[in-house]
Amino acid sequence: TTPVALSVDGLKFEVPANYVMYREARAGGPQKDLALFAALPDFRGYSRADARAFADYSADSPIIYILIRDEHLNLPEQERLKRIYLGYAADPKGIAGPFGLTQYHFRNDSGYRDEDLFVGNDAGHLVVMRCWRFTADMPNPNCLRDRRLNQGVAMTYRFKRTQLGQWREIAQGVARLLARFQAQAK
């Protein structure tokens, strides 16, 4: 849990080492990208007691993976939805989906054909998530959300599709975690 001072494109973080996935990043300093992980429901970092959960990649794994990266061409979620995803949707109006989300099916001729798009609103903030479908080849699919942190830094987090019902808690938990890591760096 020793704090590690890191930065991605000048955006500073102080992260307990047990949240940092890769040993070389635990040395601190500037990073091109920063891989983090945390466990639901309380967004705790790795511990030996939780080693099995952090190694679990099954369909109901409680682990959230977060990648913060240097990306200068990132789009805000609303722009990404409008300019990219809706152009590939079978019906750009969507349908009422589960868990208070609007669901969009991608056209079969798109690169997203094996995914569903889910859009929600969390306290006035748009949340756009792509989720791979359950198939024989994909028995434990992920959902992911791309989000802009600032002009040069983007963040993606992913979680198992079986956790989609917790999308609000996950969005809020990731936001709180990153805010805490940024506040500690000041």
Summary of the structure (lengths in Angstrom):
residues: 186
radius of gyration: 16.8
end to end distance: 18.3
largest distance: 48.9
contacts: 549
relative contact order: 0.18
helix: 29%
strand: 39%
